[in-house]
Amino acid sequence: MASIFESARHARALAAAVDAFAVAPLLRAGLRLGLADALRTPQEPQALAERLGLESDLVLAWARMLHAQGWLSRRGETYELAGPFQWLLDAPEAASAAALLEQVVDTLGPQLAALPELMKGAERPLFGDREQALRMAAIMRLFEPRALRALTKIPGVRHPRRILDIGCGQGHYLADLLTRFRDALGVGIELDPHVAEAARRRLAEADVTRRAEIRVGDFLHAEPPPGRFDLILLNHNLHYFSPAQRVAVLRRAHDLLDERGIVVVQTLVRIEGLLPSLLGLQGPAALFDLALRTHRNLYGLPAVDELHAALREAGCAQTGEVPILAGGAVRFVWGSDGA
């Protein structure tokens, strides 16, 4: 029988789990209703509710909960944004963070609620309607600034001449690379036509459309773009392919390389260990892996050794990796034919 101290510890763990489950929808409500923006100026919940036309008792309960979780600061009866909430509003990644909250509440929450039925064999839903595709593309931008810095550490990436971005999403990586490398040409391939149109707009905003092209189609089966490439990217999309298909995708990419070209895969990976746990990365990676598997057209995250093996089977003579986040939960894994 557990001691009273063990029972208290376990109860605290359960309470923390319940609190954590509630925070995402509370943060989203704060963004959607303008509560967060209004609390840039410290004020009492009653005044805040009157200003926004909301129910005062619910606004007060909302503020109390987020104060308890460290998202709001309090002095007497006055509340204001704490550092994490301020970051959520003003960080360069704010749009991506907001998209993540939407995804957690609208997609992940229902999928986890359905987990008992899914585990017993219920049909898994399809992923990929327009809103989900655009939201997922926005979420993956969370890693973009660090990823672009890490990309230059990969041998052969410093001065690309022809870039192929497979599953280019909204075109941010391709636009940024073409802006950085003014002599480079680029091709993006995107399955979803709505996301592809967003990519074209991003290239136009970056004023690189004369050096870039966005194609709509399935890279694995559509006619490949002409010519050879010295940099081929797959950013956070390997989970759209089954483990058996991954080698075929990487082989097709490898076959489009020039003699000094390199295939670069950016992905979250299944990771365990003390450092990832201390940095808080092990849980989110495991959760994302679970979320992927609840859809019948998505697949779990790859293990790093599996990805190296797939690149070698695809024809790469040399492979390597570069971490994007400390602890390595997000990283580039690359393959080439060597120097």
N, C-alpha and C positions, 0 to 999 in steps of 0.2 A: 504494500500500500504506500502511495506517495506521501511524503511528509508534508506538513502544513506549508513549509517553505517551498517545496517543489510544486505544490498545488498553486501557490501564489505566483510562482514564476511562470507556470504554464498558463495561468489565467491572464497574466500580463501579456504573454505572447498572443493569446487569442484576441485580447482587446486591441493590441497593436494591429493585428490582421484586419479586424473590423474597421478600425480607424482608417487604415490605408485604403481599404476598398471604397470608402466614402469620399476620399479627398478628390479623386479625379472628377466626378460629377459636380462637386462643389466648386472646384476651380473653373470648370467649364461654364457653370451658371454665372460665376463672377465675371467672366469675359463676355458672355452673351448678353447679359443684362446691363452691362456698363458699371457694375459695382466696383470692379477692380480699378477702372479708369477714374471713377469718382473718388476713390480712396487714396488717390495721389495726394489729396488734401485731407488731413485728419478730420474726422467728424463722427458724430454719434449715429448709431443705427437708425434711430427714429427720424432724424433729419435726412439721412441717406434714403430711407424708404419713401419719405414724402417727396423728396426731389425726383426720384425715379418712378414714383407711382406704384410702389410695391407694398406687400404686406409687411408691416413693421415687425411683428413677432417672428416671422420667418427670416427676415433680414438679420435680426438680432441673433437668432439661433445659428444662422450661417456664419456670422462673424465670430461667434464664440467658438464654433468648431474649428474654423481655420486659424484662429488664435491659438487654440490648443495644439494644433499641428505645426505651428511656427510660420505660417504663411501671412499672418497679420500681427502687427504690434498693437499694444493697448496701453493707454494711460488714462486711468480712471474709467470713464464711460466712452472715451474716444478711441476709435480704431484707425489704423493706417496700414499701408502696405509694408510688409517686411521684405527683406532682401530677395528671397526667392520669387515672390510675387512680382516685385519690381522687375526682376530679370525676365520673367515670363511675358511682361508687357513690352519691354524695351530692347531686349537682346536682338542682335541681328538674326538669330534663329527663332524669333518670336512666332512667326507664321508657321514654322515647322512644329514648334512646341504646341501651338493651338491645334494643329491638325492631329497631333498625337493624342491630345485629350479627346478630340472628337472620335477618333478611331477606338480608343479604349472604351468610351462610354457606349457608342452606338454599335460597334461591331464586336469588340472583344468581350464586353460584358455579357451580351446575349449568348455568345458562343460558349463561354465558360458556364453559364447557367444551363446550357444544353448538354454539357459534358457527360452527365450520367447516361443520357440516351445515346449519345455518340459512342461512348465506350461499350455500350451494349449492341452496337452495330447499326444504329440509325444512319440514314443517308446523310453524308456531310454536304453542306451547301457549297455552291460555286462561289468563288471570289472573282470579282472583276467588273462590277457595274461601273458606270462612269464616275460616280462620286467616290467610290472606293479607290479606283485607279488614280484619280487626281490627288486624293488624300495621301495615299501611300507614297506617291512621288514627292509630295511636299514633306512628308515625315523624313524621308531619306536624306533630305537636305540638311538635317541636323549635323551630319558628319562632314559636310562638304568643305568648310574652311580648313579643318585639320587634314582631311583627305587630300586636298590639293597640295598642301605643304608636304605631306608624306609621299605623294606620288613622285616628286622630284628626287627622292632618295633611291628610286628603283633604277638599276643600270639601264641606260638606253632611252630614258624618258625625258631627258633634259631638253632636247631639241627635236621633237617629232615633226615630220613633214606631212604625213597623211595619217589622219586619226579616224578610226571607226568606233563609234559608241553604240554597242548592241544593247537595246532596251534603254534608249537615251532618256526616257522620262520626259520631263519638261525642258530638257536641253540645257540645264544650267552648267553641267560639267563641260559639255562641248563648247558652249559659249565662252566660258571662262578660259578654257585651254586655247581657243582660237584668239581670244583677246590677248593672252599672254604670249603666244607664239604667232607673231604677225605674218609669218611666211607659210604657216601650215594650212592645209585643206582638211575639211572634216565631213564625215557622213554619219548621220544618226539614223538608227532603225528603231521604230517603235510600233508595237502591236496595236495599241489603242489609238484610233484616229483622233479622238478628242485631246488626248495627251500629246499626240504628235503636233496638233495645231498649236497647242501651248508652247511646244518646243520651237516652232517656227517664229512665234511672237518673241520668244526670248532671244533668238538669234538676231531678229530684227532690232530689238532694243540694244543689243551689244554691237550692232552695225558690222556684223560678220557674214551676212547672208550671201555675199558674193563669193565667199570661200567655203560655204557649207550647204549641205542638202539634208533634208529629213525625208526618209522613206517610211511608208506604212507597210507593215507586213511581219510575218513570222520568220525570223532569221534562219531557223532550222530548215524550213521548207521552201521559202521564197527564193527567187533568183538573187544571187549575191551581188553586191555592188562591184563594178569593174575595177580592175587594178589591184595593186598590192598596198599594204599598210605597214607602217613601222610601229604603230601603237594601236592596239585593239583593247577596248575597255568593256567590261561587264560589271556594272555598278549595282549591287544589291538586287540582282534578279536571277541568280542561279537557282533559287528556291522555286522558280516557276517551272523548272525542269525536273523530271524524275531522276533518281540516281543513274538509271540506265541511259537517259538522254543526255546527261551532262557531258559524258565523254564525246558524244556525237557533236554537241554544240561547240565544245572546245576544239575538237578536231577540225570542224569547219572553220573556226576562227584561225587556228594554226595554219590552215591551208591558204589563208588570205594574207599571211605575213610575207614581207620581203625578207631577204636573207639575214638582216640584222633586227628584224621586228620582234615585238614582245607582246604577249597576251597578259592582261592584268585584270584580275578578278577582285572586286571589293565585296566583302561580305561580313556579316556577323557569323561567328562560329560558336559551336558548342564548346564551352570552356569551363574548367573547374580548377580549383586550387586556392591557396591562401590569398594571394595578391588580388585576383579577380573578386574574391569574396569581400576582402577589406575595402576595395574600391567601389563595391556595390554594382558590379557588372555581371556577376554570375546569374543573379536572379532575372534581370531584364532579358538576357540572352536566352535563358531557359523558357521564359514566358513567351518570347517571340517564336521560339521553336514550337511550343505547344500551340500557339495561335495559328501558325502555318498549317499544322497537321489537322486542325479542325475543318479545313476546306479540302474538298476532293480534287481540286486542280492545283493545289500548292503542296510543297514537300518540305520536310524538316531542314534545319540548317546543316551544312556539311561539317564534318570533322576536318581538321587541318590536314591530317595525314591522307585522308580520302581525297582531298582536293589536289594535293601534290601528286598522288598516284594517278588521278584523272588527267592532269596536265601531261604527265609523262606518257600515258597511254594514248593521248591525243597527238603525240609526236614531238613534244618539247624535250630537248636533250638536257635542259637545265631548268631548275625551279628555285624559287626563293620566296621570302615573305618580308613585309614591312608592317609593323603595327601602326594603327591610326590612333587608337586610344590606348592609354596606359593600361597594362594588363592584357591587351591583345584580343579583347572580345570583338573588336572590329579591326580588320586588317586587309591589306592587299596581299594576295598570293599570285605570283607571276610565273610565267614560263616562256622560254625562248630556245632557240637553237644554239645558243652560246655565242661567244665572241667570234 
